Amino acid sequence: MLTLALAFTLVSAPADTVHCVEAARFLSATQRMQAIVEPDSMNDWRSQQRVGGCRITAAGGTLLTVQGEATRLYERLREAKWTRTPDPRDSPREGSLRFRWQQSDCLFNVNTEALLFTDAETEVIERRTLAPNERPYYVFVMCMAARDAAPR
């Protein structure tokens, strides 16, 4: 593992995770979350392609409800100049939103609990510290190169 100066960890060669770096930096610096970046591949329903990319597993604490923290996270992304992906086609039937940073598209999903049962989840939970009265929340992000949407 390669640990960067900010509080996130890259688990691969940088080329595999380049599209996650800014999202991980945002989660670490702005949201004060512990985050791990790993290479991944995914079915991108927006472009209708199987693509290489990366994922971020993050854990943090909030004094808000998790729904309130999700709203704040999306507002902060916009303030940080992330933009909604053109024709985003967000995660169907889920509370996920897709944002673009330069040449990277990232789908952000906020959860009340760890759901994936991965080593990365376990590690960020162990590294996370909660202040008094904070409740935990989790963010899972999938990032890939920006692509045009497939015709409908």
Disulfide bonds with the S-S distance in Angstrom:
Cys20-Cys54 2.15
Cys106-Cys143 2.11
